[in-house]
Amino acid sequence: MHPSRPSSVARRLRTAVLVAAAAAAAVPLSLLTAVAPAQAAVPPPPSGFTTVFSDDFSAPAGTGLDRSRWLYDIGHGYPGGAANWGTGEIEYMTDSTANVYHDGAGRLAITPIRDANGGWTSGRIETQRTDFAAPVGGVLRVEASIQQPDVTTANGAGYWPAFWMLGAEARTNAATTWPRIGEIDILENINGRPSHFAAMHCGTAPGGPCNEFTGIGSGERACPGCSTGFHTYAAEIDRSVSPEQVRFYRDGSNYFTISANQMDATTWANAIHHGFFPIFNVAIGGGFPDAFGGGPNASTVSGRPMLVDWIQISTRGGGGTGPTPGATGPIRSAAAGTCLDVAGGSTASGTAVQLWECNGTAAQSWTAWSDGTLRAFGKCLDIDAWGTANGSKLLLWDCGNGQANQRWERSGTAWRNPVSGRCLDNPSGTARDGNRIQIWDCFGNAAQTWSTPGGTVPGGTGGGTGTVSATSTIQAERFSAQSGTVTETTTDAGGGQNIGAIGNGDWLRFDGVDFGSTGLRTFDARVASGAGAGVSGIVEVRLDNLTTPVIGSFSVGSTGGWQSWRTVPAAISATTGTHTVYLRFVTGSGQDFVNVNWFRFR
């Protein structure tokens, strides 16, 4: 569909020849199937498959998505990636419940809206998980029940709804290595045409083995009922056959197949042999609609949603299942020579779970608590996702509520978190910065250290109480609650501590902030960033809860180092009274992007 990539602005700018070819393939009668009704729950997976993720979107009407499972894309592109999502589309993607919401009837609505000035907003969401992969020797199936926006060629010019998925690497590099990382377009529709398209993208662009920027496509497939009723759209990555295949389905019918022998083995492996994350969005305008007449125009109607009844991701078969939970023997990283032991107390130092050198020398122990968890620094370690293609996973989560916040998979010499881009490392069994295990940025720069169990997060615990003036300098470590961050010593003027390790979806809460009665209109924040080239994000200010409208925000990229501080101002809506202030952090890069020392209002 449209990742952000510098070279892809012209993607799918079909020539007249390509348009004519697609139109010629437009109406296979075998695909004129009956409209599938919406249903209340996710159906069972196909025979032999096991569900690994699903959502039936049954939350109350007008509510947003569960952010522990779903990621909102914001703006006109990934931070550090190409503008307009790399495709020329014109809408601004938001996390507003005007654009993305549950409709109260068990469906998700993604709605493009035109404002009074002719600008468009819409929604684009991704799964937080990026590790949906076909097992070696097995099959991955990604399927959703969707009703396309109820528009026609008379009033739908520029509409571009899609259900698709990108290779996991896109989360950490703003899709700048597209199309090598792979893209599978399960459903695309444009301009209100009674049809849909499917495609795969790979290799290099322009040209290459996947004919970029067009991709290897199905051509246009007629579907006269797709905008008035629900149909199921699915793709399967099948690594159990030779040659391997990607197959596309509508309402259970396989209508298009791509085989590995259509390209060289390296290109296929780079595009397919890894995790993916699914995406739903409705774009407005761009190269693909332009190739079929363009839009939006004066006749284009606002506010027609794409409805999603459910999504289901499932796998079948495959090898490399990993150990059975509770069995003896280690989970081994062959590249690192490091083992995760789940031997139930039989490790060298007598603890139930250890990251250790495979010769038996303990490297890091996790204390077994009476409630069955294994803890260090208030975090819990669990073993998750048995049988995935890239080996078993480590799941690091908040001990208090059981919500997963960091998922780790093997990558080279470390366990790597595909969402945050961080690594859990025990380099050759040696200490790094005096600790036996570390969370770091995968490039050798320490980000958060872990030592023996029973310690605390270095640098303070927050716990701000009482009332504080909004015009005073509010230290970030005064937070009343937080998610995903750490406290560390700062070298900024005045010393003390700052909040760091801040990435997408993290937040800080400050209770009892008194704005007075004059109407404060400016927000200043003291920030620093050592993020890599092209990595940036947004600092949002919200009042009273995380779902209220943003009252102000600013973007921040590298300042030259994690302790290279600058004060950044932002305009806010005039605010009075006493509120809980939330600082929420948003980035599409999958990497930490900012440290915060203090803030104030004026």
C-alpha positions in Angstrom: 0.0 0.0 0.0 2.2 2.8 1.1 5.1 2.7 3.5 7.3 5.8 3.8 10.3 5.6 1.5 12.3 8.2 -0.3 12.3 6.5 -3.7 8.6 5.6 -3.8 6.7 8.8 -4.4 6.0 7.7 -7.9 4.9 4.2 -6.9 1.9 2.9 -8.9 1.9 5.8 -11.3 0.7 3.4 -13.9 1.2 4.2 -17.6 -1.8 4.1 -19.9 -0.6 0.6 -21.0 -0.6 -0.6 -17.4 -4.1 0.8 -16.8 -5.4 -0.8 -19.9 -3.9 -4.2 -18.9 -5.4 -4.0 -15.5 -8.8 -3.2 -16.8 -8.6 -6.0 -19.3 -8.2 -8.4 -16.3 -10.9 -6.8 -14.3 -14.0 -9.1 -14.3 -13.4 -12.8 -13.8 -16.9 -14.2 -13.4 -15.7 -16.8 -10.9 -15.1 -14.0 -8.4 -18.6 -12.5 -8.4 -19.4 -14.1 -5.1 -22.2 -13.4 -2.7 -21.9 -10.7 -0.1 -20.8 -12.0 3.3 -22.7 -10.6 6.3 -21.0 -9.2 9.3 -20.7 -11.6 12.3 -20.4 -11.1 16.0 -17.1 -12.9 16.7 -14.0 -14.0 15.0 -14.7 -17.4 13.3 -12.5 -20.5 14.0 -9.4 -20.6 12.0 -9.2 -22.9 9.0 -8.7 -26.6 9.7 -5.1 -27.3 11.0 -4.4 -23.6 11.8 -3.9 -22.1 15.2 -4.9 -18.5 15.9 -2.0 -16.3 17.1 -3.8 -12.9 17.0 -7.3 -11.7 16.6 -9.6 -8.8 17.3 -13.4 -8.6 16.9 -13.6 -4.9 17.6 -16.4 -5.3 20.1 -15.6 -2.3 22.3 -18.2 0.4 23.1 -19.2 2.8 20.4 -17.0 5.8 19.9 -14.0 4.3 21.7 -10.5 4.0 20.3 -8.3 1.0 20.0 -6.4 -0.9 22.6 -3.0 0.7 22.3 -1.2 -2.3 23.8 -2.2 -4.2 20.7 -2.5 -1.5 18.1 -0.3 1.4 17.0 -1.7 4.6 15.4 0.3 6.2 12.7 0.3 10.0 12.9 0.9 12.6 10.3 1.9 12.5 6.7 4.6 9.8 7.0 6.9 7.9 9.3 9.3 10.1 11.2 12.5 10.0 9.1 10.7 8.5 6.1 9.3 9.9 2.9 6.6 12.6 2.8 2.9 11.7 2.1 3.6 8.0 3.1 5.7 7.7 0.0 2.8 7.6 -2.4 1.6 11.2 -2.8 -1.6 10.7 -0.7 -2.7 13.9 0.9 -4.5 13.1 4.2 -3.2 13.7 7.7 -3.4 10.5 9.7 -4.7 10.9 13.3 -5.5 8.9 16.4 -8.8 10.8 16.8 -12.0 8.9 17.5 -13.4 11.0 14.7 -11.3 9.0 12.3 -10.7 5.6 14.0 -13.3 4.3 16.3 -15.5 1.3 17.3 -19.0 1.7 15.9 -20.7 -0.2 18.8 -21.9 -3.0 16.4 -18.7 -5.0 16.7 -16.8 -3.2 13.9 -13.9 -0.9 13.5 -14.5 2.2 11.4 -11.7 4.1 9.6 -13.2 7.3 8.3 -11.7 10.0 6.1 -13.0 13.4 6.8 -12.7 16.6 4.8 -12.6 19.9 6.7 -14.0 23.3 5.8 -10.7 24.3 4.1 -10.7 21.1 1.9 -8.0 19.3 3.9 -8.4 15.6 4.8 -7.8 13.6 7.9 -8.1 9.8 8.1 -6.7 6.8 10.1 -3.9 4.3 9.7 -3.3 1.6 12.3 -0.7 -1.2 12.7 -0.5 -4.1 15.0 2.0 -3.5 17.8 3.5 -6.9 17.1 5.8 -7.2 14.1 6.6 -10.9 14.5 3.8 -12.6 12.4 5.8 -14.9 10.3 5.3 -18.2 8.4 7.1 -21.0 10.3 9.8 -22.8 8.4 7.9 -25.5 6.7 4.6 -24.0 7.7 2.0 -21.4 6.7 1.0 -17.9 7.9 -2.5 -16.8 7.2 -3.6 -13.2 7.7 -7.4 -12.5 7.1 -10.0 -9.9 7.8 -13.7 -9.3 7.2 -14.1 -5.9 5.6 -16.7 -3.7 4.0 -15.1 -1.1 1.6 -16.3 2.5 1.9 -19.8 2.9 0.6 -18.8 5.2 -2.3 -19.0 4.9 -6.1 -17.1 6.3 -9.0 -19.4 9.3 -8.9 -18.6 10.3 -5.4 -15.5 8.3 -4.4 -12.7 9.8 -6.4 -9.5 9.7 -4.4 -10.6 7.1 -1.8 -7.9 4.4 -1.3 -8.8 1.9 1.5 -6.4 -0.9 2.1 -5.6 -4.0 4.2 -1.9 -4.9 3.9 1.3 -5.8 5.7 5.0 -4.7 5.8 8.1 -6.6 6.7 9.1 -6.1 10.4 12.2 -4.1 9.5 10.0 -1.2 8.4 9.1 -0.5 12.0 12.7 0.4 12.9 13.9 2.2 9.7 10.8 4.1 8.6 10.5 1.7 5.6 13.5 3.3 4.0 14.7 -0.1 2.8 11.4 -0.7 0.9 10.8 -2.7 -1.2 13.6 -5.2 -0.1 11.8 -5.8 3.2 8.7 -7.0 1.5 5.1 -5.8 1.3 2.0 -7.8 0.8 -1.2 -5.9 -0.3 -4.2 -8.1 0.7 -6.9 -5.6 -0.3 -6.7 -2.3 -2.1 -9.6 -0.4 -3.7 -9.5 3.0 -5.4 -11.9 5.7 -6.5 -15.1 3.9 -5.5 -14.6 1.3 -8.2 -16.6 -1.9 -7.6 -13.4 -4.0 -7.4 -10.2 -4.7 -5.5 -6.5 -5.4 -6.1 -3.7 -7.5 -4.5 0.0 -7.3 -5.0 3.5 -8.2 -3.6 6.4 -5.8 -3.5 10.1 -6.8 -3.3 13.6 -6.4 -4.4 14.7 -2.9 -5.7 13.0 0.1 -7.2 12.4 1.2 -9.8 12.1 -2.0 -11.8 13.6 -5.1 -10.2 12.2 -8.6 -9.9 8.8 -7.2 -8.6 8.4 -4.6 -11.4 8.4 -1.6 -9.0 6.7 0.7 -8.3 3.8 -1.4 -9.5 4.6 -4.8 -7.9 3.6 -8.2 -8.9 -0.2 -7.7 -9.0 -3.4 -9.5 -9.4 -4.9 -6.9 -11.7 -8.3 -5.5 -11.0 -10.8 -8.0 -9.7 -14.5 -7.2 -9.9 -16.6 -7.1 -6.7 -19.8 -5.2 -7.1 -21.0 -5.9 -3.5 -17.7 -5.0 -1.7 -18.9 -1.5 -0.7 -22.3 -2.6 0.6 -21.5 -5.8 2.5 -18.7 -7.7 4.2 -16.2 -10.0 2.4 -13.2 -11.8 3.8 -9.8 -11.0 2.3 -6.8 -13.1 3.1 -3.2 -13.8 2.2 -1.2 -16.9 3.0 2.6 -17.2 3.0 3.2 -20.9 2.4 6.7 -22.3 3.2 5.5 -25.9 3.2 5.5 -26.2 -0.6 8.3 -26.0 -3.2 8.5 -23.4 -4.6 7.1 -21.4 -1.7 4.1 -19.3 -2.4 2.1 -16.2 -1.4 -1.6 -16.8 -2.1 -4.5 -14.4 -2.1 -8.1 -15.2 -1.2 -11.5 -13.6 -1.3 -14.3 -15.3 0.6 -12.2 -18.5 0.7 -11.5 -18.5 -3.0 -7.8 -18.5 -4.1 -7.8 -16.0 -7.0 -4.1 -15.1 -7.3 -0.8 -16.8 -6.4 2.9 -15.7 -6.5 5.6 -18.3 -6.4 9.2 -18.1 -5.2 10.5 -19.1 -8.7 9.3 -15.8 -10.1 12.4 -14.2 -8.6 15.8 -15.1 -7.3 16.1 -16.9 -4.0 17.7 -13.9 -2.1 15.0 -11.5 -3.1 12.3 -13.9 -2.1 14.0 -14.6 1.3 14.5 -10.9 2.0 10.8 -10.2 1.3 9.2 -13.2 2.9 11.4 -15.0 5.5 10.7 -12.7 8.5 8.0 -11.2 10.6 5.3 -8.9 9.3 2.9 -6.4 10.8 -0.6 -5.9 9.3 -2.0 -2.4 8.5 -5.5 -1.0 8.0 -5.9 2.5 6.5 -7.9 4.7 4.2 -5.8 7.1 2.2 -7.0 10.0 0.1 -5.4 10.7 -3.2 -2.0 9.5 -4.4 -0.4 7.7 -7.2 -2.7 4.7 -7.4 -6.0 6.7 -7.6 -4.3 9.0 -10.0 -3.6 6.1 -12.4 -7.4 5.5 -12.6 -8.6 9.0 -13.0 -7.4 10.8 -9.9 -9.1 12.5 -7.0 -10.3 13.8 -4.7 -12.4 16.3 -6.5 -15.4 18.5 -5.9 -17.8 15.5 -6.0 -15.8 13.4 -3.5 -18.0 12.8 -0.4 -16.5 13.0 3.1 -17.0 10.6 6.0 -17.5 7.2 4.4 -15.7 4.6 6.5 -14.0 1.3 5.8 -15.5 -1.1 8.3 -13.6 -4.0 9.7 -15.6 -6.8 11.4 -12.6 -8.8 12.6 -9.0 -9.8 11.9 -7.5 -13.1 12.5 -3.8 -14.2 12.1 -3.1 -17.9 12.3 -0.3 -20.4 11.5 -0.1 -24.0 10.5 2.7 -26.6 10.8 6.4 -25.8 10.6 9.5 -26.8 12.6 11.6 -25.0 15.1 8.9 -25.2 17.8 11.3 -24.6 20.7 11.0 -26.3 24.1 7.8 -27.1 25.8 7.1 -24.7 28.6 8.3 -26.2 31.9 10.5 -28.7 30.2 14.2 -28.9 31.0 16.9 -27.7 28.6 17.8 -24.2 27.4 16.5 -22.0 24.6 19.7 -21.4 22.7 20.9 -18.5 20.5 23.4 -20.2 18.3 24.8 -17.0 17.0 25.3 -15.5 20.5 26.3 -18.8 22.2 23.9 -17.7 24.9 21.1 -19.8 26.4 17.9 -19.0 28.2 17.4 -21.7 30.8 13.9 -22.7 31.8 15.0 -25.7 33.8 12.8 -25.0 36.8 15.6 -24.5 39.4 18.3 -26.7 38.0 20.5 -24.0 36.7 24.0 -23.4 38.1 22.8 -20.7 40.6 19.6 -22.4 41.5 17.1 -20.0 39.8 14.3 -20.9 37.6 15.2 -18.7 34.6 18.6 -17.5 33.5 20.3 -16.0 30.6 23.6 -17.8 30.6 26.6 -18.9 28.6 25.7 -22.3 27.2 28.7 -23.9 29.0 26.8 -23.5 32.3 28.2 -20.2 33.5 25.4 -18.0 34.9 25.2 -14.6 33.4 21.9 -13.2 34.7 19.4 -14.6 37.2 15.8 -13.6 37.6 14.2 -14.1 41.0 11.2 -16.4 41.2 8.5 -14.8 43.3 5.7 -16.5 45.2 3.1 -15.4 42.6 5.0 -17.4 40.0 6.6 -14.4 38.2 10.3 -14.0 37.6 11.3 -10.4 38.4 14.0 -7.8 38.2 13.4 -4.0 38.6 9.7 -4.4 38.8 9.6 -6.1 35.4 8.7 -9.7 34.8 10.2 -12.2 32.4 8.1 -14.8 30.6 8.4 -17.3 27.8 6.1 -16.7 24.9 5.2 -17.6 21.3 6.4 -21.1 21.1 6.9 -22.3 17.6 7.5 -19.1 15.8 9.8 -19.1 12.8 12.7 -17.2 14.4 12.7 -19.2 17.6 11.0 -18.7 20.9 10.4 -15.3 22.3 11.3 -13.5 25.5 8.4 -11.4 26.8 9.2 -8.6 29.2 6.2 -7.1 30.9 4.8 -5.0 33.7 4.5 -7.2 36.8 1.5 -5.2 38.1 -1.0 -5.6 35.2 0.4 -8.3 33.0 0.5 -6.1 29.9 3.3 -7.0 27.6 5.5 -3.9 26.8 8.6 -5.4 25.3 8.9 -8.5 23.1 12.3 -9.8 22.3 13.5 -12.1 19.4 16.9 -13.4 18.4 18.9 -11.1 16.1 22.6 -11.8 15.6 24.3 -11.8 18.9 21.4 -10.4 20.9 17.7 -10.7 21.7 16.2 -7.9 19.8 12.9 -6.0 20.4 11.4 -5.4 16.9 9.1 -2.6 18.2 11.6 -0.5 20.2 14.8 -1.5 18.2 16.5 -2.4 21.5 18.6 -5.4 22.3 18.8 -7.6 25.4 22.5 -8.5 25.4 25.0 -10.7 27.1 28.0 -10.2 24.8 30.1 -13.3 24.9 29.3 -13.8 28.6 31.3 -10.6 29.5 30.1 -7.6 31.4 29.3 -4.4 29.5 29.6 -1.3 31.7 30.0 -3.6 34.7 26.7 -5.4 34.3 26.1 -8.9 33.0 23.0 -8.1 31.0 21.8 -4.9 29.3 19.0 -3.4 27.2 20.8 -1.4 24.6 20.2 0.1 21.2 21.6 -2.7 19.0 24.6 -0.5 18.0 26.6 -1.0 21.2 25.3 2.1 23.0 24.0 1.2 26.5 20.5 2.4 27.1 19.3 0.6 30.2 21.3 -1.7 32.4 20.1 -4.7 34.5 22.0 -6.1 37.4 21.2 -8.6 40.1 17.5 -9.0 41.2 16.2 -6.8 43.9 17.6 -3.5 42.6 15.6 -0.4 41.5 15.5 1.5 38.3 18.5 3.8 38.5 17.8 7.4 39.4 14.5 7.6 41.3 10.9 6.4 41.4 8.7 9.4 40.5 5.7 9.6 42.8 4.8 13.3 42.5 1.9 14.2 44.7 0.0 17.4 45.7 -0.5 20.4 43.6 2.1 22.2 41.5 1.9 25.5 39.6 1.9 25.0 35.9 4.2 28.0 35.5 6.9 26.5 37.7 9.7 24.3 36.4 8.2 20.8 36.7 10.9 18.2 36.9 10.1 15.2 34.7 11.1 12.7 37.4 8.2 14.2 39.5 5.8 12.1 37.5 2.8 10.5 39.3 2.8 7.5 36.9 4.6 6.5 33.7 4.8 3.8 31.1 7.9 2.6 29.3 10.4 5.1 30.6 13.4 5.1 33.0 14.9 7.7 35.3 18.6 8.5 34.9 21.2 11.0 36.0 21.4 14.2 33.9 24.4 16.4 33.0 22.0 19.3 32.2 22.4 22.6 34.1 21.2 22.1 37.7 22.0 18.4 37.7 19.5 15.9 39.1 17.7 13.4 36.9 15.9 13.2 33.6 13.5 10.7 32.1 14.9 8.6 29.2 14.4 5.5 27.1 11.3 7.2 25.7 9.8 5.6 22.6 6.5 5.2 20.8 3.4 5.0 23.1 5.3 5.8 26.3 3.8 8.4 28.6 4.3 10.4 31.8 1.5 11.5 34.1 1.6 14.6 36.4 -1.2 15.0 38.8 -2.4 18.3 40.3 -1.0 20.8 37.8 -2.6 24.2 38.5 -3.0 26.4 35.4 -4.6 29.3 37.3 -7.3 31.5 35.7 -5.5 33.5 33.1 -5.3 31.0 30.3 -1.8 29.7 29.7 -1.0 29.3 26.0 2.6 28.1 25.8 4.4 24.9 26.7 8.2 24.7 27.1 10.0 21.4 27.4 13.7 20.7 28.1 14.6 17.8 25.8 17.6 16.0 24.4 18.0 13.3 21.7 20.8 11.1 20.5 18.5 9.4 18.0 20.0 8.3 14.8 19.7 10.0 11.4 16.1 10.3 10.3 14.6 9.3 13.7 12.2 11.7 15.2 8.9 11.8 17.0 6.2 14.0 18.6 5.7 15.1 22.2 2.0 15.5 22.9 0.3 17.3 25.8 -3.1 16.0 26.9 -5.2 16.9 29.9 -6.9 14.5 32.4 -6.5 11.2 30.4 -4.7 9.8 27.4 -7.7 9.8 25.1 -8.6 13.5 25.3 -7.6 15.8 22.4 -4.1 17.0 22.1 -3.8 20.6 23.4 -0.4 21.1 22.0 2.6 19.2 20.6 6.0 19.6 19.0 8.3 17.4 17.0 11.9 16.5 18.0 14.8 14.8 16.3 18.4 14.5 17.3 19.9 17.3 19.3 23.4 15.8 19.0 23.3 13.5 22.0 21.2 12.1 24.8 22.5 14.8 27.2 22.6 17.7 24.6 19.8 19.7 26.0 17.6 22.4 24.4 14.4 24.1 25.4 11.6 23.7 22.8 8.4 25.8 22.9 5.0 24.8 21.6 1.6 26.7 21.4 -1.2 25.1 23.4 -4.9 25.7 23.7 -5.6 28.3 26.4 -5.9 26.3 29.6 -7.2 27.2 33.1 -7.9 25.3 36.3 -6.2 22.3 37.8 -5.6 19.2 35.7 -3.7 16.0 35.3 -1.2 16.5 32.6 -0.1 13.7 30.3 3.0 13.9 28.1 2.6 11.2 25.4 5.3 10.3 23.0 4.7 9.2 19.4 7.1 7.9 16.8 6.9 5.6 13.8 10.6 4.7 14.0 10.3 2.0 16.6 13.3 3.5 18.4 13.6 5.7 21.5 13.8 9.3 20.3 13.9 11.8 23.3 14.9 12.4 26.9 12.9 15.0 29.0 14.4 16.9 31.9 11.7 19.4 32.8 8.7 21.4 31.4 6.6 24.4 32.3 3.6 26.4 30.9 3.3 30.2 30.4 
